[in-house]
Amino acid sequence: MSGLKVKRLVWTIVFLGITLAAIIMEVVAGVWHPAGTIPWTEYIAKYVPWPVQLIAYVALAVWLPFHFWRHDHLKKTAYVRGLIAGQRRPAEDATYGHPDDPNRGDVHY
C-alpha cells in the first residue's frame, strides 16, 4: 500500500469517526436534554444572531445539492471513461503498440 493510500485511509477513518461522534453526541444531547446535555440547536439559537443563522441556512440549502450533484457527476464521468476504456480493443490501446507493428507480440506467418 502506497503512502498516499495509507494517508487517505487514515484521513477517512478519522473524518468519519469524528462525524459519527458528532452525530451520536447530538442525538444523546437531544434525547437526554434535561440531564444537562445541550444540543447544537440550543447553542445556535442562543449564541448566533438570527441574520447570521439565516445566511448560513440559505447557503447550506443552496450549496449542498450542488455539492452532491457535482460528486455524482464526477463519479459517473469516471465510470463512463472506465467503461469506454474497458470496451476498447487491445489493438487500439497504446500499451499494445500499433496494430501493424510486427513486434507487438502477435504471431506472423
C-alpha positions, 0 to 999 in steps of 0.5 A: 500500500502506497503512502498516499493510500495509507494517508487517505485511509487514515484521513477517512477513518478519522473524518468519519469517526469524528462525524459519527461522534458528532452525530451520536453526541447530538442525538444523546444531547437531544434525547437526554436534554434535561440531564444537562446535555445541550444540543447544537440547536440550543447553542445556535439559537442562543449564541448566533444572531438570527441574520447570521443563522439565516445566511448560513441556512440559505447557503447550506440549502443552496450549496449542498445539492450542488455539492452532491450533484457535482460528486455524482457527476464526477463519479459517473464521468469516471465510470463512463471513461472506465467503461469506454476504456474497458470496451476498447480493443487491445489493438487500439490501446497504446500499451499494445503498440500499433496494430501493424507493428510486427513486434507487438507480440502477435504471431506472423506467418 
